[in-house]
Amino acid sequence: MDRLPEGEFLTEQISPDGKYTLKAYVANGGATTAYSVRGELIFHERNNKKKNIYWEYREETASINWIDHDTVVINGHKLNVLNERYDFRRE
């Protein structure tokens, strides 16, 4: 997931404790493939280190809801940001 296309910024949400920001981007795959959404987690306490934790095909929007300090729901997929990722290619 480290080499995903950057895409265009959609939205972002900060975690309840302010430790993380989750940014969502939409990537245009071109004429022969559908749009995809990439979720990038930013660790504020680690010098704003970034990590891709979400990649879904055939999506153009992103709904981000933090459940608690370490758990987020992105378009219906619940993830613990410390150790989980969602990648449609691995489902």
C-alpha positions in Angstrom: 0.0 0.0 0.0 3.0 2.3 0.1 2.9 2.9 -3.7 -0.7 3.9 -4.2 -1.5 6.9 -6.4 -1.8 10.2 -4.4 -5.2 11.3 -5.8 -7.2 14.4 -5.1 -8.0 15.5 -1.5 -11.6 14.7 -0.4 -11.8 15.2 3.3 -10.1 14.8 6.7 -11.0 14.1 10.3 -8.9 14.4 13.4 -9.1 11.7 16.1 -10.9 12.7 19.4 -7.5 13.0 21.2 -5.8 14.8 18.4 -3.1 12.2 18.0 -4.1 11.3 14.4 -5.6 12.8 11.3 -7.1 10.6 8.6 -7.1 12.2 5.2 -9.1 10.7 2.2 -8.2 11.1 -1.4 -9.9 9.9 -4.6 -7.7 8.5 -7.3 -8.8 8.5 -11.0 -7.6 5.3 -12.6 -8.2 6.6 -16.1 -10.6 5.6 -18.9 -10.5 1.9 -18.2 -10.7 1.7 -14.4 -13.0 3.1 -11.8 -12.2 5.6 -9.1 -10.6 4.5 -5.8 -10.4 6.0 -2.4 -7.2 6.1 -0.4 -7.0 6.8 3.3 -3.8 8.2 4.7 -3.2 8.2 8.5 -1.0 11.0 9.9 0.7 10.3 13.3 1.1 13.7 15.0 3.2 12.4 17.8 5.7 10.8 15.4 6.7 13.9 13.5 3.6 13.6 11.2 4.6 10.3 9.8 2.1 9.1 7.2 0.8 5.6 6.5 -1.8 4.3 4.0 -4.4 2.3 5.9 -7.4 2.3 3.5 -7.7 1.5 -0.2 -11.1 0.7 -1.8 -12.0 0.3 -5.5 -15.1 1.7 -7.1 -15.6 4.6 -4.6 -15.6 8.3 -5.2 -16.5 9.6 -1.7 -15.3 9.1 1.8 -17.2 9.0 5.1 -14.8 9.1 8.1 -16.1 8.6 11.7 -13.8 8.2 14.7 -15.3 5.7 17.3 -12.6 6.3 19.9 -9.0 7.4 20.1 -7.7 4.5 18.0 -10.7 3.2 16.0 -12.1 4.8 12.8 -14.8 3.8 10.4 -14.1 4.6 6.8 -17.0 4.0 4.4 -18.3 1.2 6.7 -14.9 -0.5 7.3 -13.9 -0.4 11.0 -10.2 -0.2 11.6 -7.9 0.0 14.6 -5.4 2.5 13.3 -2.5 1.0 15.3 -2.5 -2.3 13.5 -5.2 -2.7 10.9 -5.5 -1.8 7.2 -8.2 -2.3 4.6 -7.1 -3.1 1.0 -9.8 -4.4 -1.4 -7.1 -6.4 -3.2 -6.6 -8.6 -0.1 -10.3 -9.3 0.7 
